[in-house]
Amino acid sequence: LHCHSSFSFHAGVPAVRDLVGRAKSLGLKALALTDTDRMSGLLLFYLECKRQGLKPILGVELTDPRHPSENVVLLARNAVGYGDLCEIITRRCTYPEDFSFFDTFSRPWPNLFLLTAFPRQLECLARTPNRAGLYGELVNQSASTRQRSRAVEQTARSLGIPLAVSNNSFFLEPDDHETHRILAAIGLNSTLSRLGPEEVAPPAAGFRSPDEIARSFPHHEEAVRNT
């Protein structure tokens, strides 16, 4: 439900065709594409999923201008939801200095699912009309993602919000992590040696099979089912 392709510039590694092909080879029936603040690859993704026999889930990872390291994953439930994605991402890209998460989600978007792996965003979104489609996102890639997921779980349980799991993938194979780091360094106009741990995805942020995901969350069977 949370995957990046090469259309997540300076972060995502796999081409859309390779991403869909990996999902197909692992026996997945559906796949979401959620590139960061852009929907450039969604048409190509839709057509490739149809060609390979997968159900395409159209989405986007929307970053918060006030807290750039935090995001919400938006997934379209249907064709109307796709139109909603277009409206939201157009606002985000056209008027970034005026874009507000709270203002955007203070109106209902009943044709979208929302997932977030950040406690602050989860708490904020739970106070909006979009609570019914909201999920806390659990990610198990590193010590920092596990720590954040524990905070998300605590916040979600206190608010009565359901949980879902993902791997927030940026590449397919473990060896592709170095390519991801190079892309991140280019995007930040930095060097590999100067990259901080929060500026790149962990080595475990690859494309995991359903069994691998389930093994990563042995105590969260309900969250796995929700996914």
Secondary structure, 3 states (H helix, E strand, C coil): CCECCCCCCCCCCCCHHHHHHHHHHCCCCEEEECCECCCCCHHHHHHHHHHHCCEEEEEEEEEECCEEEEEEEEEECCHHHHHHHHHHHHHHHHCCCCCCHHHHHCCCCCCEEEEECCHHHHHHHCCCCCHHHEEEEEECCCHHHHHHHHHHHHHHHHHCCCEEEECCECCCCHHHHHHHHHHHHHHCCCCHHHCCHHHCCCCCCCCCCHHHHHHHCCCCHHHHHHC
